[in-house]
Amino acid sequence: MLPPVLTKYGFRIRTRVGLVINNLMIHGRDPAEAHRKLRQMYRDCEIIECICHHGGVRTPVAGYDDMKRASAG
């Protein structure tokens, strides 16, 4: 059995008090899991940018609004 594949997601966020945090790295199986983990640590933050790191290739992933629309159905 293969172990679950985790991908690194790099976030740029604005905290609820207005501080900008660059290059916040979170592992996840998919963007939704990485966003969920981020929200557990930084409640009420604004996600400015999310970049997926696939072994050296950086590709932008869906933004928070896209994820929200997808989960709404």
Residue, then its C-alpha position, 0 to 999 in steps of 0.5 A: m500500500l502506498p502512503p498518501v501523497l501530500t503536496k505543499y501549498g504556499f499561502r500569502i495571507r492577511t491575518r485578522v489584525g492586518l499583518v501579511i504573512n508570506n510563504l506560509m507552507i502547509h501540506g495537504r492531499d488537495p487544495a481543500e485540505a490545505h485551506r481547511k488546515l490554514r483556517q484551523m490555524y488562522r481563523d478569519c484570515e484573508i487568503i491573498e494567494c495560494i501556490c501549489h508546489h509540485g516538486g519544484v514546479r509552482t502552479p497557482v491553485a483555485g482561490y478561496d472564492d473558487m473553493k467556496r463556490a465549489s463547496a456550495g454545489 
